[in-house]
Amino acid sequence: MGDRHGWARRLTVLCAGLLLALLGTAAPASAHAALRGTDPADGTVLRSAPRAVTLTFTESVGLLTDSFRVYDPRNHRVRTGEADHVPGRSDTARVTLPARLGTGTYTLAWRVVSADSHPVSGALTFSVGRRTATAAALAPERTEDPATTTLYNIARYVAYLAVALLLGTAAFVAYCRPRARDHLRRPALAAGWTLVAATAALFLLRAPYEEGTGPASGLGLSAVARTAATRPGELLLARLLLLAVAGMCALSARRWRNAVPRRAVLTAAAVLAVALCVTWAAAEHASAGLQVPVAIASTTLHLLATATWLGGLTALLLTLRRTAPDEPAPATTTPHVATRFSRLAFASVTVLVATGVYQSWRGLGSWQALTGTPYGRLLLAKLAAVTLLLAAASRSRRWTARLAEPAPVPLAGRVPQPAGGPPPPPEPEPPAAPRPSPDRLRRSVLAEVAVGVVVLVLTTLLTSTLPGRAAAEAARPGTAVAGIPAASVTTIPFDVGTPGGHGKVQVTLDPGRVGANSVQAVVYGPDGGLSAVPEVRIALTLADRRIGPLDTRVTDRGGYWAADSFDVPLPGTWTMKVTVRVSDVDQVTVSRTVRVVR
């Protein structure tokens, strides 16, 4: 007995360690929305000041009260108009600029909320007349507040774990029908109240999470009202309302146990469970992109199946722990409950596989994204964990089958009595085969629970990571922004091998299409500021067509290098070679591939 409990404690500690490690190393949430292009393009030099800056994303975005900040070359904030969407384009946001802007380089810092509820931020620069050194590069970035982000992510993980335990326990009681249920009431109540607390925390943290401010800023009435008016806030309030209804129904069903038909109770519970899962599906990746109705339905089924399996496993483990091997209950109750849960788990796995394949296809978009994007690598990690979970589940099914086998009933063997003789002594009965102990099933189920927690954490990480399909769409060259072709911007690091002789060069090919293009290059030094160098040369080669190298003939324009017109004859993947000379004797040539479209 002591060894069994020691093994259980060790595995529980291991499970908790894995969970804390995953929580501690989780990166900040990467939003589903990705910036597809801007007008003007990042780093471009304009002959005249634009009247507005337009940003186009891969999905619809929501605007905040302070979504755009524009800084002049001296780091003074420019007074702009109110940010809004381009008419008929929920994925395109814009902000109007003053009628006259002085010569120099301007910085735009932006922050919006993607359709799947995650904020995304960034910055870009554009120049009027010519590039200049600008103190605006030191303007504070619109980044997340570490405390707010950490608390928000913890609340998300806790909410997922709580809903899995709550729905899984309910499904276990409804389908497996254990004779003793009192031991499951306390975990179910704890899961319910934990889910209420986590949802309330998410609601209060929602405004500072979007704005990138401290947690205390979400306690004001204005922040609460602003959150309540957004779609994520409405879904969180709906979740709290559903939990309140579920609590009242549970109290009523317990009070009027004999008056309410069992079928009515199960139907009401199923409807509430589905509606509860929809509040997650409608706020995550399924709410944006292609096939939204199908994706929301698939995500809802996926979450229900996950909760049924993993939460049910926890309920089964608690039921098995209540039954000692030497009690008579294992011979009657345990096989019945374990066998029924085995069928329930198999159905859950079937749903998980079907919905998981669809969600993987929808999120990845290509085989290359499986290894070439963070979303794909996380998905591979989840698949490995699910495979391990299925192996543990298979072992549990084998122990369940052995436990459910009827105990052999030995028959006393007798030798036929010979005629006229004394009866022979009866043969001794062979010893009955020992019945398998449920202790091994307990261990197998505990291993399933441990791996299941890791699977649930990886699932939560996937919901906050940019899908591979969206990343590919954002990186696609030649994408139009509000009808204007996007420029090709390439940043190449360099190092001449001497102290202070490293930095990066940013080359803009505008519009990045076949025909006449303008070329601009700006060099950044080791400190990240603009750097004046004696010479920059840029040449393009299309190796598969044996064209080039074509010299762009960029010239020094006072702080940056440019060519007003450079003709690109053919589309394809060109090799751009950039030579940077930082002194009379020190220079280096670096290269990158550049995609040119028609």
HELIX and SHEET records of a PDB file:
HELIX    1   1 GLY A    2  THR A   25  1                                  24    
HELIX    2   2 ALA A  135  LEU A  138  5                                   4    
HELIX    3   3 PRO A  146  CYS A  176  1                                  31    
HELIX    4   4 ASP A  182  GLU A  211  1                                  30    
HELIX    5   5 PRO A  215  LEU A  219  5                                   5    
HELIX    6   6 LEU A  221  ALA A  228  1                                   8    
HELIX    7   7 ARG A  231  ARG A  255  1                                  25    
HELIX    8   8 ARG A  262  ALA A  281  1                                  20    
HELIX    9   9 HIS A  285  SER A  287  5                                   3    
HELIX   10  10 VAL A  292  THR A  306  1                                  15    
HELIX   11  11 ALA A  307  GLY A  311  3                                   5    
HELIX   12  12 GLY A  312  ARG A  321  1                                  10    
HELIX   13  13 ALA A  329  ALA A  331  5                                   3    
HELIX   14  14 THR A  333  LEU A  364  1                                  32    
HELIX   15  15 GLN A  368  GLY A  372  1                                   5    
HELIX   16  16 PRO A  374  ALA A  404  1                                  31    
HELIX   17  17 ASP A  439  THR A  463  1                                  25    
HELIX   18  18 GLY A  468  ALA A  475  1                                   8    
HELIX   19  19 ALA A  543  ARG A  545  5                                   3    
SHEET    1   A 4 LEU A  35  ASP A  39  0                                        
SHEET    2   A 4 ALA A  52  PHE A  57 -1                                        
SHEET    3   A 4 ARG A  89  THR A  96 -1                                        
SHEET    4   A 4 ASP A  84  VAL A  86 -1                                        
SHEET    1   B 5 VAL A  45  LEU A  46  0                                        
SHEET    2   B 5 PRO A 119  VAL A 128  1                                        
SHEET    3   B 5 GLY A 104  SER A 114 -1                                        
SHEET    4   B 5 VAL A  61  TYR A  71 -1                                        
SHEET    5   B 5 ARG A  77  VAL A  78 -1                                        
SHEET    1   C 2 ALA A 480  VAL A 481  0                                        
SHEET    2   C 2 ILE A 484  PRO A 485 -1                                        
SHEET    1   D 5 SER A 488  ASP A 495  0                                        
SHEET    2   D 5 HIS A 502  ASP A 510 -1                                        
SHEET    3   D 5 GLY A 515  TYR A 524 -1                                        
SHEET    4   D 5 TRP A 561  VAL A 568 -1                                        
SHEET    5   D 5 THR A 555  ASP A 556 -1                                        
SHEET    1   E 4 ILE A 547  ASP A 551  0                                        
SHEET    2   E 4 GLU A 535  LEU A 542 -1                                        
SHEET    3   E 4 GLY A 572  ARG A 581 -1                                        
SHEET    4   E 4 GLN A 587  VAL A 596 -1                                        
END                                                                             
